[in-house]
Amino acid sequence: MLSFETVEEVCESKSITLVLHPAVRRAIKGYEESVYIGLRCFLKGESDGLYFLPLKSGGYEHLRFTRRRSLGGYAIIRADPIAAGGSTGSKETECQSTCRLR
């Protein structure tokens, strides 16, 4: 089983920094291989970056991988929850609120 550190190392080997909200990072625990596959497909252009993260409470949290540049010009990949209205990162999502309780 892959660790999350391994996923980050793969990104770093490609000179990309993976940026995650701490609640998303906690929610990914146990799904590292699945996240790695989704991220790899996104980086190869084989997916639209949409990832369905299973929640322990049942259901799924929708995450979207996006490529960006930091203010310093470094390549980053963000994995942001998609709010009910379809936007990323603007509202608290189930993943952020339920993960905070753990």
Secondary structure in CASP SS format (residue, H / E / C, confidence):
PFRMAT SS
TARGET T0000
AUTHOR 0000-0000-0000
METHOD secondary structure of the structure
MODEL  1
M C 1.00
L C 1.00
S C 1.00
F H 1.00
E H 1.00
T H 1.00
V H 1.00
E H 1.00
E H 1.00
V H 1.00
C H 1.00
E H 1.00
S H 1.00
K C 1.00
S C 1.00
I C 1.00
T E 1.00
L E 1.00
V E 1.00
L E 1.00
H C 1.00
P H 1.00
A H 1.00
V H 1.00
R H 1.00
R H 1.00
A H 1.00
I H 1.00
K C 1.00
G C 1.00
Y C 1.00
E H 1.00
E H 1.00
S H 1.00
V H 1.00
Y H 1.00
I H 1.00
G H 1.00
L H 1.00
R H 1.00
C H 1.00
F H 1.00
L H 1.00
K C 1.00
G C 1.00
E C 1.00
S C 1.00
D C 1.00
G C 1.00
L E 1.00
Y E 1.00
F E 1.00
L E 1.00
P E 1.00
L C 1.00
K C 1.00
S C 1.00
G C 1.00
G C 1.00
Y E 1.00
E E 1.00
H E 1.00
L E 1.00
R E 1.00
F E 1.00
T E 1.00
R E 1.00
R E 1.00
R E 1.00
S C 1.00
L C 1.00
G C 1.00
G C 1.00
Y C 1.00
A E 1.00
I E 1.00
I E 1.00
R E 1.00
A E 1.00
D E 1.00
P E 1.00
I E 1.00
A C 1.00
A C 1.00
G C 1.00
G C 1.00
S C 1.00
T E 1.00
G C 1.00
S C 1.00
K C 1.00
E C 1.00
T C 1.00
E H 1.00
C H 1.00
Q H 1.00
S H 1.00
T H 1.00
C H 1.00
R H 1.00
L C 1.00
R C 1.00
END
